[in-house]
Amino acid sequence: MIIKFSRHAKRRAKLYKISESTVEGILDVLELTDGEHEVIREVSGFKYPIKIVVAVEDNIITVITNYLLKKGRSK
């Protein structure tokens, strides 16, 4: 699958110091179907879980946003 980042997602990643390779690593192991998905994962090196919102269409994953989930830990 091809992974694309929206401009918003790139800005959020830079703000929270989340590398694109970290997000790609999380998304590579998932079997996502068409539609919108929210992914929350604990990643070593980060104090809080990372939340990633993606849209999947025709084998293209578009990362809409990604940020550290500071308000709570829901899985």
C-alpha positions as YAML, in Angstrom:
chain: A
units: angstrom
residues:
- id: 1
  name: MET
  ca: [0.00, 0.00, 0.00]
- id: 2
  name: ILE
  ca: [1.07, 3.57, -0.67]
- id: 3
  name: ILE
  ca: [1.17, 5.91, 2.34]
- id: 4
  name: LYS
  ca: [0.66, 9.65, 1.79]
- id: 5
  name: PHE
  ca: [0.72, 12.41, 4.40]
- id: 6
  name: SER
  ca: [-1.60, 15.41, 4.30]
- id: 7
  name: ARG
  ca: [-0.10, 18.82, 4.91]
- id: 8
  name: HIS
  ca: [-1.83, 18.90, 8.29]
- id: 9
  name: ALA
  ca: [-0.34, 15.52, 9.24]
- id: 10
  name: LYS
  ca: [3.16, 16.69, 8.29]
- id: 11
  name: ARG
  ca: [2.77, 19.78, 10.46]
- id: 12
  name: ARG
  ca: [1.44, 17.79, 13.45]
- id: 13
  name: ALA
  ca: [4.28, 15.28, 13.11]
- id: 14
  name: LYS
  ca: [6.85, 18.07, 13.13]
- id: 15
  name: LEU
  ca: [5.19, 19.74, 16.14]
- id: 16
  name: TYR
  ca: [5.16, 16.52, 18.20]
- id: 17
  name: LYS
  ca: [8.50, 15.24, 16.82]
- id: 18
  name: ILE
  ca: [6.93, 12.11, 15.30]
- id: 19
  name: SER
  ca: [8.93, 10.83, 12.34]
- id: 20
  name: GLU
  ca: [7.16, 9.69, 9.17]
- id: 21
  name: SER
  ca: [8.99, 6.37, 9.45]
- id: 22
  name: THR
  ca: [7.40, 5.81, 12.89]
- id: 23
  name: VAL
  ca: [3.92, 6.34, 11.47]
- id: 24
  name: GLU
  ca: [4.69, 4.18, 8.42]
- id: 25
  name: GLY
  ca: [5.99, 1.41, 10.70]
- id: 26
  name: ILE
  ca: [2.72, 1.40, 12.65]
- id: 27
  name: LEU
  ca: [0.57, 1.39, 9.51]
- id: 28
  name: ASP
  ca: [2.60, -1.29, 7.68]
- id: 29
  name: VAL
  ca: [1.62, -4.03, 10.12]
- id: 30
  name: LEU
  ca: [-2.12, -3.25, 9.98]
- id: 31
  name: GLU
  ca: [-4.64, -4.76, 7.56]
- id: 32
  name: LEU
  ca: [-6.78, -1.70, 6.82]
- id: 33
  name: THR
  ca: [-9.92, -1.79, 4.68]
- id: 34
  name: ASP
  ca: [-11.37, 1.12, 2.71]
- id: 35
  name: GLY
  ca: [-12.77, 3.93, 4.86]
- id: 36
  name: GLU
  ca: [-11.56, 6.03, 7.78]
- id: 37
  name: HIS
  ca: [-9.69, 4.52, 10.72]
- id: 38
  name: GLU
  ca: [-8.27, 5.72, 14.04]
- id: 39
  name: VAL
  ca: [-5.17, 3.94, 15.30]
- id: 40
  name: ILE
  ca: [-3.79, 4.39, 18.82]
- id: 41
  name: ARG
  ca: [-0.44, 2.78, 19.67]
- id: 42
  name: GLU
  ca: [2.12, 2.94, 22.46]
- id: 43
  name: VAL
  ca: [5.55, 3.57, 20.92]
- id: 44
  name: SER
  ca: [8.83, 3.37, 22.79]
- id: 45
  name: GLY
  ca: [10.50, 6.74, 23.07]
- id: 46
  name: PHE
  ca: [7.22, 8.60, 23.56]
- id: 47
  name: LYS
  ca: [5.63, 9.36, 26.92]
- id: 48
  name: TYR
  ca: [2.09, 9.20, 25.49]
- id: 49
  name: PRO
  ca: [0.41, 6.98, 22.88]
- id: 50
  name: ILE
  ca: [0.35, 8.16, 19.27]
- id: 51
  name: LYS
  ca: [-3.05, 8.62, 17.62]
- id: 52
  name: ILE
  ca: [-3.17, 8.34, 13.84]
- id: 53
  name: VAL
  ca: [-6.27, 9.08, 11.76]
- id: 54
  name: VAL
  ca: [-6.18, 7.68, 8.22]
- id: 55
  name: ALA
  ca: [-8.41, 7.36, 5.18]
- id: 56
  name: VAL
  ca: [-7.97, 4.32, 2.93]
- id: 57
  name: GLU
  ca: [-9.10, 4.29, -0.69]
- id: 58
  name: ASP
  ca: [-7.90, 2.09, -3.57]
- id: 59
  name: ASN
  ca: [-4.71, 0.84, -1.83]
- id: 60
  name: ILE
  ca: [-3.70, 4.40, -0.86]
- id: 61
  name: ILE
  ca: [-3.48, 5.28, 2.83]
- id: 62
  name: THR
  ca: [-3.75, 9.01, 3.47]
- id: 63
  name: VAL
  ca: [-2.66, 10.09, 6.94]
- id: 64
  name: ILE
  ca: [-5.07, 12.85, 7.93]
- id: 65
  name: THR
  ca: [-3.51, 13.66, 11.30]
- id: 66
  name: ASN
  ca: [-1.17, 12.20, 13.90]
- id: 67
  name: TYR
  ca: [-0.44, 13.44, 17.41]
- id: 68
  name: LEU
  ca: [0.35, 12.40, 20.97]
- id: 69
  name: LEU
  ca: [-2.76, 11.40, 22.88]
- id: 70
  name: LYS
  ca: [-2.24, 13.33, 26.11]
- id: 71
  name: LYS
  ca: [-5.81, 13.47, 27.43]
- id: 72
  name: GLY
  ca: [-6.27, 9.77, 28.11]
- id: 73
  name: ARG
  ca: [-5.32, 6.29, 27.13]
- id: 74
  name: SER
  ca: [-8.03, 4.49, 25.23]
- id: 75
  name: LYS
  ca: [-7.18, 1.42, 23.20]
...
